[in-house]
Amino acid sequence: MKFTSALTILFTIFFTFAVAFPITKRDVFVPPITSPENGDAWVVGQTVQVTWDTSNAPTQITNPKGKIYLRKAEMTLLNVVLAEGFDILLGAINVTVPAVAPDSDYRVVLMGDSGNFSPFFSISSAV
């Protein structure tokens, strides 16, 4: 009897929340990054353009403000923000290459509704 009562209470709570918070279609937008491309070479201090494809954007985007981080190997460098506060539907933003150690395992991370990575590229020291 106690089990049936507990089950009834749990079902009632679940049903109440299901009605209060209906499932709606998600509008997560994950635009593919088109630049930088695999093997591109950036130089510290240079202005470069990061681009992404906005052709499949949903009509409603929950978070339309973008942010771009630098990623090294398998670690996103949260303290290296290349750009932020821009409209994710722009499809391009100019950034200044930060002063980081030269290497060939960098990527950019485009954040908005979701985060996605560019292919690997290199950054070298200014001449």
Helices and strands as residue ranges (DSSP letters): H 2-20, E 33-35, E 41-43, E 47-52, E 65-72, E 75-87, G 88-90, E 92-96, E 103-111, E 115-117, E 121-124
